[in-house]
């Protein structure tokens, strides 16, 4: 949806979302729908609405499993949530941080399988933290 991408690139997120939601009403092709859903996820992520962003990234992946950028963005959200949880010093939060870091690792590993050269920072983090599977 060109109107949505145009508005999104100008930072007019409400207009872009309206265009994307309208496109979803008429677009039947799963491949095209996956990119529209991905773009909606991007907007929610950029505006700090991470729960909605995750929901739309997962919807996009359900239609198109070859979206390493969606896998990467999911990992980035989990990683940033883990860092926030790690900064809270209670035991419950350190366990939550570990679980969130593990989730980030899982999604980054999937992204790297699809696009081995695209996420060097993620690959390095996986390596440094001992989460890199040799094959990824």
N, CA, C and O atoms as a Tinker XYZ file with bonds, in Angstrom:
   544  protein
     1  N      0.848000   -1.174000    0.000000    73     2
     2  CA     0.000000    0.000000    0.000000    64     1     3
     3  C      0.898000    1.243000    0.000000    63     2     4     5
     4  O      1.474000    1.615000    1.023000    81     3
     5  N      1.001000    1.870000   -1.169000    73     3     6
     6  CA     1.934000    2.996000   -1.322000    64     5     7
     7  C      1.557000    4.197000   -0.466000    63     6     8     9
     8  O      2.429000    4.880000    0.072000    81     7
     9  N      0.265000    4.451000   -0.340000    73     7    10
    10  CA    -0.164000    5.604000    0.468000    64     9    11
    11  C      0.258000    5.417000    1.915000    63    10    12    13
    12  O      0.685000    6.369000    2.569000    81    11
    13  N      0.141000    4.189000    2.421000    73    11    14
    14  CA     0.542000    3.904000    3.791000    64    13    15
    15  C      2.043000    4.073000    3.983000    63    14    16    17
    16  O      2.484000    4.666000    4.967000    81    15
    17  N      2.831000    3.549000    3.039000    73    15    18
    18  CA     4.284000    3.656000    3.152000    64    17    19
    19  C      4.730000    5.113000    3.043000    63    18    20    21
    20  O      5.655000    5.537000    3.736000    81    19
    21  N      4.084000    5.860000    2.188000    73    19    22
    22  CA     4.408000    7.274000    2.021000    64    21    23
    23  C      4.148000    8.033000    3.323000    63    22    24    25
    24  O      4.995000    8.798000    3.784000    81    23
    25  N      2.977000    7.813000    3.905000    73    23    26
    26  CA     2.645000    8.491000    5.164000    64    25    27
    27  C      3.586000    8.028000    6.280000    63    26    28    29
    28  O      4.022000    8.832000    7.104000    81    27
    29  N      3.897000    6.723000    6.299000    73    27    30
    30  CA     4.781000    6.178000    7.331000    64    29    31
    31  C      6.170000    6.813000    7.239000    63    30    32    33
    32  O      6.759000    7.165000    8.261000    81    31
    33  N      6.690000    6.958000    6.032000    73    31    34
    34  CA     8.032000    7.517000    5.862000    64    33    35
    35  C      8.086000    8.981000    6.309000    63    34    36    37
    36  O      9.154000    9.492000    6.647000    81    35
    37  N      6.951000    9.640000    6.308000    73    35    38
    38  CA     6.887000   11.041000    6.766000    64    37    39
    39  C      6.550000   11.159000    8.242000    63    38    40    41
    40  O      6.409000   12.262000    8.771000    81    39
    41  N      6.419000    9.996000    8.915000    73    39    42
    42  CA     6.107000   10.024000   10.343000    64    41    43
    43  C      4.644000   10.273000   10.640000    63    42    44    45
    44  O      4.280000   10.552000   11.782000    81    43
    45  N      3.802000   10.176000    9.628000    73    43    46
    46  CA     2.360000   10.370000    9.840000    64    45    47
    47  C      1.740000    8.996000   10.103000    63    46    48    49
    48  O      1.115000    8.391000    9.232000    81    47
    49  N      1.937000    8.531000   11.334000    73    47    50
    50  CA     1.601000    7.150000   11.659000    64    49    51
    51  C      0.108000    6.866000   11.662000    63    50    52    53
    52  O     -0.318000    5.804000   11.208000    81    51
    53  N     -0.696000    7.799000   12.166000    73    51    54
    54  CA    -2.144000    7.561000   12.198000    64    53    55
    55  C     -2.684000    7.406000   10.786000    63    54    56    57
    56  O     -3.494000    6.517000   10.519000    81    55
    57  N     -2.237000    8.271000    9.881000    73    55    58
    58  CA    -2.662000    8.189000    8.481000    64    57    59
    59  C     -2.173000    6.880000    7.855000    63    58    60    61
    60  O     -2.915000    6.217000    7.129000    81    59
    61  N     -0.940000    6.520000    8.136000    73    59    62
    62  CA    -0.385000    5.280000    7.588000    64    61    63
    63  C     -1.180000    4.075000    8.082000    63    62    64    65
    64  O     -1.517000    3.186000    7.300000    81    63
    65  N     -1.478000    4.046000    9.378000    73    63    66
    66  CA    -2.256000    2.919000    9.917000    64    65    67
    67  C     -3.614000    2.822000    9.250000    63    66    68    69
    68  O     -4.069000    1.730000    8.912000    81    67
    69  N     -4.263000    3.963000    9.059000    73    67    70
    70  CA    -5.573000    3.954000    8.395000    64    69    71
    71  C     -5.445000    3.369000    6.997000    63    70    72    73
    72  O     -6.274000    2.556000    6.589000    81    71
    73  N     -4.418000    3.771000    6.259000    73    71    74
    74  CA    -4.215000    3.240000    4.908000    64    73    75
    75  C     -3.930000    1.738000    4.934000    63    74    76    77
    76  O     -4.451000    0.994000    4.104000    81    75
    77  N     -3.112000    1.295000    5.878000    73    75    78
    78  CA    -2.790000   -0.129000    5.962000    64    77    79
    79  C     -4.016000   -0.954000    6.335000    63    78    80    81
    80  O     -4.255000   -2.015000    5.759000    81    79
    81  N     -4.797000   -0.458000    7.307000    73    79    82
    82  CA    -6.005000   -1.198000    7.690000    64    81    83
    83  C     -6.996000   -1.263000    6.520000    63    82    84    85
    84  O     -7.660000   -2.282000    6.326000    81    83
    85  N     -7.094000   -0.195000    5.754000    73    83    86
    86  CA    -7.958000   -0.216000    4.567000    64    85    87
    87  C     -7.435000   -1.225000    3.550000    63    86    88    89
    88  O     -8.219000   -1.945000    2.933000    81    87
    89  N     -6.130000   -1.280000    3.372000    73    87    90
    90  CA    -5.534000   -2.232000    2.428000    64    89    91
    91  C     -5.832000   -3.667000    2.849000    63    90    92    93
    92  O     -6.089000   -4.525000    2.005000    81    91
    93  N     -5.798000   -3.925000    4.154000    73    91    94
    94  CA    -6.087000   -5.284000    4.630000    64    93    95
    95  C     -7.518000   -5.710000    4.324000    63    94    96    97
    96  O     -7.795000   -6.900000    4.175000    81    95
    97  N     -8.428000   -4.739000    4.230000    73    95    98
    98  CA    -9.827000   -5.057000    3.928000    64    97    99
    99  C     -9.990000   -5.613000    2.516000    63    98   100   101
   100  O    -10.877000   -6.426000    2.260000    81    99
   101  N     -9.122000   -5.166000    1.600000    73    99   102
   102  CA    -9.294000   -5.554000    0.193000    64   101   103
   103  C     -8.204000   -6.494000   -0.323000    63   102   104   105
   104  O     -8.423000   -7.220000   -1.293000    81   103
   105  N     -7.048000   -6.486000    0.310000    73   103   106
   106  CA    -5.921000   -7.296000   -0.178000    64   105   107
   107  C     -6.109000   -8.754000    0.209000    63   106   108   109
   108  O     -6.274000   -9.079000    1.384000    81   107
   109  N     -6.082000   -9.629000   -0.791000    73   107   110
   110  CA    -6.265000  -11.055000   -0.521000    64   109   111
   111  C     -4.967000  -11.840000   -0.632000    63   110   112   113
   112  O     -4.854000  -12.912000   -0.038000    81   111
   113  N     -3.989000  -11.344000   -1.371000    73   111   114
   114  CA    -2.749000  -12.068000   -1.568000    64   113   115
   115  C     -1.983000  -12.179000   -0.238000    63   114   116   117
   116  O     -1.649000  -11.158000    0.363000    81   115
   117  N     -1.703000  -13.409000    0.226000    73   115   118
   118  CA    -1.033000  -13.574000    1.524000    64   117   119
   119  C      0.334000  -12.875000    1.602000    63   118   120   121
   120  O      0.695000  -12.331000    2.645000    81   119
   121  N      1.078000  -12.892000    0.513000    73   119   122
   122  CA     2.401000  -12.262000    0.494000    64   121   123
   123  C      2.276000  -10.751000    0.709000    63   122   124   125
   124  O      2.982000  -10.174000    1.535000    81   123
   125  N      1.373000  -10.120000   -0.042000    73   123   126
   126  CA     1.170000   -8.679000    0.116000    64   125   127
   127  C      0.602000   -8.339000    1.495000    63   126   128   129
   128  O      0.988000   -7.343000    2.107000    81   127
   129  N     -0.318000   -9.177000    1.976000    73   127   130
   130  CA    -0.892000   -8.960000    3.306000    64   129   131
   131  C      0.201000   -9.030000    4.372000    63   130   132   133
   132  O      0.185000   -8.267000    5.337000    81   131
   133  N      1.157000   -9.958000    4.188000    73   131   134
   134  CA     2.209000  -10.116000    5.205000    64   133   135
   135  C      3.023000   -8.834000    5.341000    63   134   136   137
   136  O      3.399000   -8.452000    6.449000    81   135
   137  N      3.295000   -8.170000    4.224000    73   135   138
   138  CA     4.067000   -6.920000    4.299000    64   137   139
   139  C      3.247000   -5.781000    4.891000    63   138   140   141
   140  O      3.787000   -4.916000    5.581000    81   139
   141  N      1.954000   -5.780000    4.626000    73   139   142
   142  CA     1.085000   -4.773000    5.235000    64   141   143
   143  C      1.042000   -4.976000    6.746000    63   142   144   145
   144  O      1.150000   -4.017000    7.511000    81   143
   145  N      0.885000   -6.225000    7.173000    73   143   146
   146  CA     0.872000   -6.533000    8.606000    64   145   147
   147  C      2.216000   -6.178000    9.241000    63   146   148   149
   148  O      2.263000   -5.642000   10.348000    81   147
   149  N      3.302000   -6.477000    8.539000    73   147   150
   150  CA     4.639000   -6.135000    9.027000    64   149   151
   151  C      4.762000   -4.617000    9.221000    63   150   152   153
   152  O      5.280000   -4.161000   10.240000    81   151
   153  N      4.288000   -3.843000    8.247000    73   151   154
   154  CA     4.367000   -2.385000    8.349000    64   153   155
   155  C      3.533000   -1.849000    9.508000    63   154   156   157
   156  O      3.928000   -0.887000   10.167000    81   155
   157  N      2.392000   -2.462000    9.756000    73   155   158
   158  CA     1.590000   -2.071000   10.918000    64   157   159
   159  C      2.386000   -2.359000   12.195000    63   158   160   161
   160  O      2.409000   -1.545000   13.118000    81   159
   161  N      3.032000   -3.514000   12.235000    73   159   162
   162  CA     3.872000   -3.852000   13.381000    64   161   163
   163  C      4.985000   -2.843000   13.585000    63   162   164   165
   164  O      5.294000   -2.468000   14.716000    81   163
   165  N      5.588000   -2.403000   12.488000    73   163   166
   166  CA     6.653000   -1.393000   12.563000    64   165   167
   167  C      6.155000   -0.112000   13.221000    63   166   168   169
   168  O      6.816000    0.455000   14.091000    81   167
   169  N      4.986000    0.329000   12.792000    73   167   170
   170  CA     4.437000    1.573000   13.348000    64   169   171
   171  C      4.187000    1.413000   14.844000    63   170   172   173
   172  O      4.549000    2.283000   15.637000    81   171
   173  N      3.563000    0.291000   15.227000    73   171   174
   174  CA     3.319000    0.092000   16.657000    64   173   175
   175  C      4.632000    0.024000   17.428000    63   174   176   177
   176  O      4.733000    0.575000   18.524000    81   175
   177  N      5.626000   -0.636000   16.878000    73   175   178
   178  CA     6.932000   -0.699000   17.534000    64   177   179
   179  C      7.568000    0.669000   17.663000    63   178   180   181
   180  O      8.138000    0.999000   18.703000    81   179
   181  N      7.472000    1.469000   16.609000    73   179   182
   182  CA     8.066000    2.810000   16.619000    64   181   183
   183  C      7.370000    3.748000   17.599000    63   182   184   185
   184  O      7.958000    4.733000   18.046000    81   183
   185  N      6.124000    3.444000   17.929000    73   183   186
   186  CA     5.384000    4.302000   18.855000    64   185   187
   187  C      5.315000    3.692000   20.256000    63   186   188   189
   188  O      4.547000    4.156000   21.099000    81   187
   189  N      6.121000    2.650000   20.505000    73   187   190
   190  CA     6.209000    2.077000   21.842000    64   189   191
   191  C      5.084000    1.140000   22.225000    63   190   192   193
   192  O      4.961000    0.772000   23.393000    81   191
   193  N      4.264000    0.747000   21.272000    73   191   194
   194  CA     3.161000   -0.182000   21.558000    64   193   195
   195  C      3.633000   -1.598000   21.190000    63   194   196   197
   196  O      3.250000   -2.152000   20.159000    81   195
   197  N      4.475000   -2.161000   22.064000    73   195   198
   198  CA     5.187000   -3.389000   21.735000    64   197   199
   199  C      4.288000   -4.611000   21.682000    63   198   200   201
   200  O      4.534000   -5.515000   20.884000    81   199
   201  N      3.258000   -4.663000   22.509000    73   199   202
   202  CA     2.349000   -5.804000   22.479000    64   201   203
   203  C      1.658000   -5.893000   21.116000    63   202   204   205
   204  O      1.573000   -6.968000   20.522000    81   203
   205  N      1.163000   -4.744000   20.627000    73   203   206
   206  CA     0.527000   -4.721000   19.315000    64   205   207
   207  C      1.541000   -5.023000   18.215000    63   206   208   209
   208  O      1.224000   -5.730000   17.258000    81   207
   209  N      2.749000   -4.496000   18.344000    73   207   210
   210  CA     3.786000   -4.754000   17.339000    64   209   211
   211  C      4.039000   -6.253000   17.240000    63   210   212   213
   212  O      4.077000   -6.803000   16.139000    81   211
   213  N      4.214000   -6.918000   18.385000    73   211   214
   214  CA     4.458000   -8.364000   18.370000    64   213   215
   215  C      3.312000   -9.109000   17.704000    63   214   216   217
   216  O      3.529000  -10.034000   16.921000    81   215
   217  N      2.098000   -8.697000   18.021000    73   215   218
   218  CA     0.915000   -9.341000   17.445000    64   217   219
   219  C      0.941000   -9.253000   15.912000    63   218   220   221
   220  O      0.688000  -10.246000   15.231000    81   219
   221  N      1.243000   -8.075000   15.374000    73   219   222
   222  CA     1.232000   -7.909000   13.919000    64   221   223
   223  C      2.426000   -8.578000   13.254000    63   222   224   225
   224  O      2.303000   -9.090000   12.141000    81   223
   225  N      3.584000   -8.581000   13.919000    73   223   226
   226  CA     4.729000   -9.320000   13.360000    64   225   227
   227  C      4.409000  -10.803000   13.267000    63   226   228   229
   228  O      4.734000  -11.456000   12.275000    81   227
   229  N      3.764000  -11.338000   14.315000    73   227   230
   230  CA     3.409000  -12.761000   14.285000    64   229   231
   231  C      2.365000  -13.059000   13.202000    63   230   232   233
   232  O      2.426000  -14.096000   12.542000    81   231
   233  N      1.420000  -12.152000   13.028000    73   231   234
   234  CA     0.434000  -12.344000   11.950000    64   233   235
   235  C      1.125000  -12.338000   10.593000    63   234   236   237
   236  O      0.804000  -13.151000    9.727000    81   235
   237  N      2.067000  -11.428000   10.407000    73   235   238
   238  CA     2.806000  -11.357000    9.142000    64   237   239
   239  C      3.563000  -12.656000    8.907000    63   238   240   241
   240  O      3.553000  -13.191000    7.799000    81   239
   241  N      4.216000  -13.163000    9.943000    73   239   242
   242  CA     4.986000  -14.407000    9.812000    64   241   243
   243  C      4.088000  -15.609000    9.542000    63   242   244   245
   244  O      4.509000  -16.565000    8.889000    81   243
   245  N      2.862000  -15.567000   10.039000    73   243   246
   246  CA     1.954000  -16.691000    9.784000    64   245   247
   247  C      1.577000  -16.763000    8.304000    63   246   248   249
   248  O      1.224000  -17.830000    7.803000    81   247
   249  N      1.650000  -15.630000    7.608000    73   247   250
   250  CA     1.354000  -15.608000    6.170000    64   249   251
   251  C      2.607000  -15.756000    5.316000    63   250   252   253
   252  O      2.534000  -16.203000    4.171000    81   251
   253  N      3.759000  -15.378000    5.875000    73   251   254
   254  CA     5.005000  -15.370000    5.102000    64   253   255
   255  C      6.144000  -15.643000    6.083000    63   254   256   257
   256  O      6.580000  -14.743000    6.800000    81   255
   257  N      6.618000  -16.876000    6.111000    73   255   258
   258  CA     7.657000  -17.241000    7.084000    64   257   259
   259  C      9.028000  -16.715000    6.679000    63   258   260   261
   260  O      9.982000  -16.826000    7.450000    81   259
   261  N      9.143000  -16.143000    5.482000    73   259   262
   262  CA    10.423000  -15.615000    5.002000    64   261   263
   263  C     10.499000  -14.104000    5.225000    63   262   264   265
   264  O     10.686000  -13.331000    4.285000    81   263
   265  N     10.351000  -13.707000    6.470000    73   263   266
   266  CA    10.433000  -12.289000    6.846000    64   265   267
   267  C     11.466000  -12.138000    7.975000    63   266   268   269
   268  O     11.092000  -11.932000    9.130000    81   267
   269  N     12.750000  -12.238000    7.646000    73   267   270
   270  CA    13.746000  -12.131000    8.717000    64   269   271
   271  C     13.652000  -10.811000    9.470000    63   270   272   273
   272  O     13.978000  -10.749000   10.655000    81   271
   273  N     13.206000   -9.748000    8.788000    73   271   274
   274  CA    13.099000   -8.453000    9.458000    64   273   275
   275  C     12.043000   -8.491000   10.568000    63   274   276   277
   276  O     12.205000   -7.826000   11.592000    81   275
   277  N     10.972000   -9.256000   10.381000    73   275   278
   278  CA     9.968000   -9.388000   11.441000    64   277   279
   279  C     10.549000  -10.184000   12.605000    63   278   280   281
   280  O     10.348000   -9.824000   13.765000    81   279
   281  N     11.274000  -11.271000   12.299000    73   279   282
   282  CA    11.914000  -12.064000   13.350000    64   281   283
   283  C     12.909000  -11.206000   14.127000    63   282   284   285
   284  O     12.963000  -11.270000   15.355000    81   283
   285  N     13.696000  -10.403000   13.408000    73   283   286
   286  CA    14.663000   -9.511000   14.052000    64   285   287
   287  C     13.950000   -8.512000   14.955000    63   286   288   289
   288  O     14.380000   -8.291000   16.087000    81   287
   289  N     12.878000   -7.913000   14.478000    73   287   290
   290  CA    12.182000   -6.897000   15.268000    64   289   291
   291  C     11.541000   -7.501000   16.519000    63   290   292   293
   292  O     11.499000   -6.856000   17.567000    81   291
   293  N     11.044000   -8.734000   16.414000    73   291   294
   294  CA    10.510000   -9.429000   17.589000    64   293   295
   295  C     11.638000   -9.629000   18.599000    63   294   296   297
   296  O     11.462000   -9.385000   19.792000    81   295
   297  N     12.799000  -10.075000   18.113000    73   295   298
   298  CA    13.950000  -10.291000   18.991000    64   297   299
   299  C     14.372000   -8.995000   19.671000    63   298   300   301
   300  O     14.683000   -8.986000   20.862000    81   299
   301  N     14.380000   -7.905000   18.915000    73   299   302
   302  CA    14.775000   -6.604000   19.480000    64   301   303
   303  C     13.825000   -6.207000   20.615000    63   302   304   305
   304  O     14.268000   -5.703000   21.647000    81   303
   305  N     12.539000   -6.432000   20.429000    73   303   306
   306  CA    11.561000   -6.101000   21.475000    64   305   307
   307  C     11.816000   -6.947000   22.718000    63   306   308   309
   308  O     11.860000   -6.415000   23.827000    81   307
   309  N     11.985000   -8.267000   22.546000    73   307   310
   310  CA    12.243000   -9.133000   23.700000    64   309   311
   311  C     13.556000   -8.751000   24.389000    63   310   312   313
   312  O     13.637000   -8.747000   25.617000    81   311
   313  N     14.570000   -8.434000   23.605000    73   311   314
   314  CA    15.869000   -8.072000   24.179000    64   313   315
   315  C     15.744000   -6.790000   25.002000    63   314   316   317
   316  O     16.279000   -6.715000   26.108000    81   315
   317  N     15.050000   -5.787000   24.481000    73   315   318
   318  CA    14.926000   -4.530000   25.233000    64   317   319
   319  C     14.080000   -4.731000   26.491000    63   318   320   321
   320  O     14.348000   -4.112000   27.521000    81   319
   321  N     13.056000   -5.593000   26.414000    73   319   322
   322  CA    12.266000   -5.886000   27.614000    64   321   323
   323  C     13.118000   -6.625000   28.650000    63   322   324   325
   324  O     12.980000   -6.395000   29.851000    81   323
   325  N     13.998000   -7.513000   28.177000    73   323   326
   326  CA    14.886000   -8.242000   29.083000    64   325   327
   327  C     15.839000   -7.287000   29.789000    63   326   328   329
   328  O     16.081000   -7.414000   30.989000    81   327
   329  N     16.380000   -6.328000   29.035000    73   327   330
   330  CA    17.277000   -5.341000   29.651000    64   329   331
   331  C     16.557000   -4.537000   30.724000    63   330   332   333
   332  O     17.121000   -4.256000   31.781000    81   331
   333  N     15.308000   -4.168000   30.449000    73   331   334
   334  CA    14.529000   -3.431000   31.445000    64   333   335
   335  C     14.293000   -4.292000   32.687000    63   334   336   337
   336  O     14.437000   -3.822000   33.815000    81   335
   337  N     13.929000   -5.563000   32.464000    73   335   338
   338  CA    13.679000   -6.465000   33.597000    64   337   339
   339  C     14.957000   -6.695000   34.390000    63   338   340   341
   340  O     14.914000   -6.808000   35.615000    81   339
   341  N     16.091000   -6.766000   33.705000    73   339   342
   342  CA    17.381000   -6.988000   34.357000    64   341   343
   343  C     17.742000   -5.824000   35.279000    63   342   344   345
   344  O     18.412000   -6.016000   36.294000    81   343
   345  N     17.306000   -4.643000   34.933000    73   343   346
   346  CA    17.609000   -3.458000   35.738000    64   345   347
   347  C     16.795000   -3.402000   37.027000    63   346   348   349
   348  O     17.126000   -2.647000   37.941000    81   347
   349  N     15.735000   -4.198000   37.101000    73   347   350
   350  CA    14.976000   -4.313000   38.343000    64   349   351
   351  C     15.619000   -5.451000   39.126000    63   350   352   353
   352  O     15.732000   -6.564000   38.611000    81   351
   353  N     16.028000   -5.201000   40.326000    73   351   354
   354  CA    16.923000   -6.137000   40.997000    64   353   355
   355  C     16.230000   -7.244000   41.781000    63   354   356   357
   356  O     16.888000   -7.923000   42.569000    81   355
   357  N     14.962000   -7.447000   41.600000    73   355   358
   358  CA    14.277000   -8.503000   42.336000    64   357   359
   359  C     14.475000   -9.833000   41.616000    63   358   360   361
   360  O     14.639000   -9.866000   40.397000    81   359
   361  N     14.459000  -10.927000   42.373000    73   359   362
   362  CA    14.705000  -12.253000   41.800000    64   361   363
   363  C     13.725000  -12.613000   40.692000    63   362   364   365
   364  O     14.115000  -13.196000   39.680000    81   363
   365  N     12.460000  -12.270000   40.879000    73   363   366
   366  CA    11.459000  -12.583000   39.860000    64   365   367
   367  C     11.846000  -11.959000   38.525000    63   366   368   369
   368  O     11.652000  -12.556000   37.466000    81   367
   369  N     12.396000  -10.749000   38.592000    73   367   370
   370  CA    12.734000  -10.049000   37.369000    64   369   371
   371  C     13.981000  -10.617000   36.710000    63   370   372   373
   372  O     14.096000  -10.578000   35.485000    81   371
   373  N     14.929000  -11.150000   37.502000    73   371   374
   374  CA    16.116000  -11.731000   36.874000    64   373   375
   375  C     15.734000  -12.998000   36.109000    63   374   376   377
   376  O     16.301000  -13.276000   35.052000    81   375
   377  N     14.780000  -13.764000   36.631000    73   375   378
   378  CA    14.293000  -14.950000   35.905000    64   377   379
   379  C     13.544000  -14.513000   34.644000    63   378   380   381
   380  O     13.713000  -15.110000   33.581000    81   379
   381  N     12.721000  -13.478000   34.764000    73   379   382
   382  CA    12.008000  -12.948000   33.600000    64   381   383
   383  C     13.002000  -12.457000   32.555000    63   382   384   385
   384  O     12.822000  -12.705000   31.363000    81   383
   385  N     14.045000  -11.763000   32.991000    73   383   386
   386  CA    15.060000  -11.271000   32.053000    64   385   387
   387  C     15.685000  -12.432000   31.300000    63   386   388   389
   388  O     15.854000  -12.358000   30.083000    81   387
   389  N     16.032000  -13.504000   32.006000    73   387   390
   390  CA    16.639000  -14.665000   31.348000    64   389   391
   391  C     15.695000  -15.249000   30.302000    63   390   392   393
   392  O     16.112000  -15.576000   29.191000    81   391
   393  N     14.423000  -15.377000   30.664000    73   391   394
   394  CA    13.441000  -15.927000   29.718000    64   393   395
   395  C     13.302000  -15.025000   28.491000    63   394   396   397
   396  O     13.204000  -15.515000   27.365000    81   395
   397  N     13.295000  -13.720000   28.707000    73   395   398
   398  CA    13.176000  -12.787000   27.585000    64   397   399
   399  C     14.431000  -12.802000   26.712000    63   398   400   401
   400  O     14.333000  -12.731000   25.487000    81   399
   401  N     15.614000  -12.893000   27.338000    73   399   402
   402  CA    16.845000  -13.016000   26.549000    64   401   403
   403  C     16.812000  -14.299000   25.718000    63   402   404   405
   404  O     17.232000  -14.299000   24.561000    81   403
   405  N     16.314000  -15.390000   26.303000    73   403   406
   406  CA    16.228000  -16.656000   25.567000    64   405   407
   407  C     15.270000  -16.535000   24.379000    63   406   408   409
   408  O     15.533000  -17.070000   23.302000    81   407
   409  N     14.161000  -15.827000   24.586000    73   407   410
   410  CA    13.213000  -15.613000   23.485000    64   409   411
   411  C     13.858000  -14.779000   22.376000    63   410   412   413
   412  O     13.712000  -15.087000   21.193000    81   411
   413  N     14.565000  -13.732000   22.766000    73   411   414
   414  CA    15.266000  -12.908000   21.775000    64   413   415
   415  C     16.235000  -13.776000   20.986000    63   414   416   417
   416  O     16.306000  -13.679000   19.761000    81   415
   417  N     16.983000  -14.626000   21.689000    73   415   418
   418  CA    17.957000  -15.500000   21.025000    64   417   419
   419  C     17.275000  -16.422000   20.024000    63   418   420   421
   420  O     17.781000  -16.644000   18.924000    81   419
   421  N     16.132000  -16.950000   20.411000    73   419   422
   422  CA    15.388000  -17.857000   19.532000    64   421   423
   423  C     14.991000  -17.146000   18.226000    63   422   424   425
   424  O     15.159000  -17.701000   17.139000    81   423
   425  N     14.479000  -15.951000   18.336000    73   423   426
   426  CA    14.039000  -15.220000   17.143000    64   425   427
   427  C     15.228000  -14.734000   16.310000    63   426   428   429
   428  O     15.162000  -14.739000   15.081000    81   427
   429  N     16.316000  -14.315000   16.969000    73   427   430
   430  CA    17.488000  -13.906000   16.200000    64   429   431
   431  C     18.089000  -15.090000   15.456000    63   430   432   433
   432  O     18.546000  -14.944000   14.322000    81   431
   433  N     18.092000  -16.261000   16.086000    73   431   434
   434  CA    18.611000  -17.458000   15.410000    64   433   435
   435  C     17.797000  -17.751000   14.150000    63   434   436   437
   436  O     18.356000  -18.094000   13.109000    81   435
   437  N     16.482000  -17.613000   14.252000    73   435   438
   438  CA    15.621000  -17.845000   13.076000    64   437   439
   439  C     15.896000  -16.803000   11.992000    63   438   440   441
   440  O     15.963000  -17.133000   10.808000    81   439
   441  N     16.053000  -15.549000   12.402000    73   439   442
   442  CA    16.331000  -14.484000   11.423000    64   441   443
   443  C     17.658000  -14.754000   10.716000    63   442   444   445
   444  O     17.769000  -14.569000    9.504000    81   443
   445  N     18.658000  -15.190000   11.473000    73   443   446
   446  CA    19.974000  -15.451000   10.887000    64   445   447
   447  C     19.972000  -16.653000    9.955000    63   446   448   449
   448  O     20.767000  -16.709000    9.016000    81   447
   449  N     19.093000  -17.610000   10.202000    73   447   450
   450  CA    18.970000  -18.735000    9.272000    64   449   451
   451  C     18.472000  -18.252000    7.919000    63   450   452   453
   452  O     18.916000  -18.732000    6.876000    81   451
   453  N     17.549000  -17.301000    7.942000    73   451   454
   454  CA    16.981000  -16.771000    6.698000    64   453   455
   455  C     17.908000  -15.755000    6.034000    63   454   456   457
   456  O     17.970000  -15.676000    4.807000    81   455
   457  N     18.618000  -14.988000    6.837000    73   455   458
   458  CA    19.472000  -13.909000    6.305000    64   457   459
   459  C     20.784000  -13.889000    7.098000    63   458   460   461
   460  O     20.968000  -13.046000    7.976000    81   459
   461  N     21.698000  -14.824000    6.782000    73   459   462
   462  CA    22.908000  -15.008000    7.597000    64   461   463
   463  C     23.793000  -13.773000    7.726000    63   462   464   465
   464  O     24.514000  -13.645000    8.715000    81   463
   465  N     23.760000  -12.875000    6.770000    73   463   466
   466  CA    24.662000  -11.723000    6.807000    64   465   467
   467  C     23.999000  -10.430000    7.280000    63   466   468   469
   468  O     24.656000   -9.393000    7.365000    81   467
   469  N     22.710000  -10.486000    7.586000    73   467   470
   470  CA    21.978000   -9.243000    7.830000    64   469   471
   471  C     22.074000   -8.680000    9.232000    63   470   472   473
   472  O     21.864000   -7.482000    9.426000    81   471
   473  N     22.387000   -9.512000   10.217000    73   471   474
   474  CA    22.290000   -9.048000   11.602000    64   473   475
   475  C     23.578000   -9.365000   12.367000    63   474   476   477
   476  O     23.573000  -10.188000   13.282000    81   475
   477  N     24.685000   -8.705000   11.987000    73   475   478
   478  CA    25.968000   -9.014000   12.649000    64   477   479
   479  C     25.944000   -8.723000   14.146000    63   478   480   481
   480  O     26.568000   -9.446000   14.922000    81   479
   481  N     25.238000   -7.682000   14.560000    73   479   482
   482  CA    25.144000   -7.373000   15.986000    64   481   483
   483  C     24.443000   -8.485000   16.747000    63   482   484   485
   484  O     24.864000   -8.859000   17.841000    81   483
   485  N     23.377000   -9.012000   16.169000    73   483   486
   486  CA    22.647000  -10.117000   16.796000    64   485   487
   487  C     23.528000  -11.364000   16.848000    63   486   488   489
   488  O     23.577000  -12.051000   17.868000    81   487
   489  N     24.230000  -11.656000   15.740000    73   487   490
   490  CA    25.111000  -12.820000   15.705000    64   489   491
   491  C     26.184000  -12.688000   16.788000    63   490   492   493
   492  O     26.478000  -13.654000   17.492000    81   491
   493  N     26.754000  -11.519000   16.918000    73   491   494
   494  CA    27.790000  -11.289000   17.933000    64   493   495
   495  C     27.221000  -11.481000   19.339000    63   494   496   497
   496  O     27.855000  -12.113000   20.183000    81   495
   497  N     26.026000  -10.937000   19.595000    73   495   498
   498  CA    25.398000  -11.091000   20.905000    64   497   499
   499  C     25.150000  -12.567000   21.199000    63   498   500   501
   500  O     25.410000  -13.029000   22.310000    81   499
   501  N     24.652000  -13.304000   20.218000    73   499   502
   502  CA    24.410000  -14.733000   20.411000    64   501   503
   503  C     25.719000  -15.457000   20.736000    63   502   504   505
   504  O     25.762000  -16.327000   21.605000    81   503
   505  N     26.766000  -15.087000   20.033000    73   503   506
   506  CA    28.073000  -15.718000   20.246000    64   505   507
   507  C     28.605000  -15.395000   21.643000    63   506   508   509
   508  O     29.012000  -16.294000   22.380000    81   507
   509  N     28.602000  -14.123000   22.000000    73   507   510
   510  CA    29.148000  -13.662000   23.285000    64   509   511
   511  C     28.391000  -14.284000   24.457000    63   510   512   513
   512  O     28.987000  -14.589000   25.491000    81   511
   513  N     27.089000  -14.471000   24.299000    73   511   514
   514  CA    26.274000  -15.011000   25.398000    64   513   515
   515  C     26.171000  -16.536000   25.349000    63   514   516   517
   516  O     25.459000  -17.135000   26.154000    81   515
   517  N     26.886000  -17.167000   24.402000    73   515   518
   518  CA    26.869000  -18.624000   24.313000    64   517   519
   519  C     25.579000  -19.185000   23.771000    63   518   520   521
   520  O     25.260000  -20.347000   24.023000    81   519
   521  N     24.821000  -18.383000   23.026000    73   519   522
   522  CA    23.525000  -18.837000   22.492000    64   521   523
   523  C     23.584000  -19.118000   20.999000    63   522   524   525
   524  O     22.563000  -19.466000   20.405000    81   523
   525  N     24.746000  -18.977000   20.375000    73   523   526
   526  CA    24.842000  -19.182000   18.935000    64   525   527
   527  C     24.984000  -20.662000   18.638000    63   526   528   529
   528  O     25.939000  -21.305000   19.073000    81   527
   529  N     24.025000  -21.199000   17.892000    73   527   530
   530  CA    24.131000  -22.585000   17.439000    64   529   531
   531  C     25.018000  -22.580000   16.212000    63   530   532   533
   532  O     24.788000  -21.807000   15.282000    81   531
   533  N     26.019000  -23.427000   16.200000    73   531   534
   534  CA    26.899000  -23.487000   15.032000    64   533   535
   535  C     26.112000  -24.039000   13.874000    63   534   536   537
   536  O     25.887000  -25.249000   13.903000    81   535
   537  N     25.715000  -23.420000   12.980000    73   535   538
   538  CA    24.846000  -23.816000   11.891000    64   537   539
   539  C     23.984000  -22.617000   11.546000    63   538   540   541
   540  O     23.431000  -22.502000   10.452000    81   539
   541  N     23.895000  -21.737000   12.516000    73   539   542
   542  CA    23.138000  -20.495000   12.263000    64   541   543
   543  C     24.056000  -19.485000   11.632000    63   542   544
   544  O     23.633000  -18.368000   11.333000    81   543
